[in-house]
Amino acid sequence: MMKVVLVEKRDGRCEKFDEEKAYNIFCRVGLNAHLNEKEAEKLADKAMKDLNQFLKTKRKIKSTELFKQKIKILKKYNKEAAFLYETHRDIN
């Protein structure tokens, strides 16, 4: 992703969207959903492609909206991973 997208946290602070952090989260929920490492990486690759496409039009996004978008993307590829991410926010 070329441009900087700011993520507005719940307390009002803003930080740059961290692509690596998002990729790692997608990977971890894949592993927690009983995918092997290769499958989890494949899930993360597909999810990141979708997320970057979604963020292409954004300059700033609320963390809650980003969270919901990640769930929506995960549901498309792996419902168990989406459920785990949605119900266990402390995974990241």
N, C-alpha and C positions, 0 to 999 in steps of 0.2 A: 504494500500500500504506500503510495507516494505522499499524500497529504496528511497533515496532522489532524486527528479527530480528538477532541477533548471529551472526557467523560466526567460528568458532574456527579459527584458523590452525594449521598443522602445528607451529609452535613454541610453541603454547599461548596466544598473544595472541588477544584478541577485538576485532573491529571491527564496526561497523554494516554490514548488507547495503547495498550501493550499487546501487540500481536502474539508475542511469544507466550505471554501469560494465558491468553485465550486459547492458543493451540494446546498448551500443557493441560489446561482444564478439560478441553474436549478429549484429550488422550486419557487422562485419569478417569473420567466418567466412563469412557469406553472400557477400560481395564476393570473398573468396578462393576460393569455390566457383563462381566465374564467374557469379554473379547480377548483374544490373544494380542500380543504387542503389535504385530503387523496389522491386524484388523482395527485396533484402536488408533493406530497412526493413519490408516485409510479413512476412518471416521473423522478424525481431526482434520485431515486434508480437505475432505469434502465440506465439512462444516465451516472451515476457515474461508474456503472459496465463496460460500454463500454469505458468510458474515461480511467479508470484504466487499462483496457486491452490494449488500445492504448499506454499508457505511460509506460507500462511494459518494452518496449525495448528502452526507452529513458533515457538519463542521463541529457540532457539539451534540452530545446525547446524554440523557440522564442514565445513571447506572441501572435504575429499575427497568427502563426501556431496553437497555442492552441485555440485561438478564432475561427479560421476556423473549427477546429475539433469539438468544442462544437456545432457549427451551424450544421455541418454534422450529428452529433449524434441526436440533437434535431429534425432535419428534419425527421429522421427515426421514431420518436415517436409522434411528434406533430408539424405540419407545422406552425401553428399560433405562437407557442412559439418560434420556430426557427426564424421566421420573426421578432418578437418583439425583440429578443436578438440581431439579426443582425442589426436592424435599430435603436435601443435605447441602445447604449453601456453604457449609464449612469445608467442602471438598477443596476449594481453591484456597 
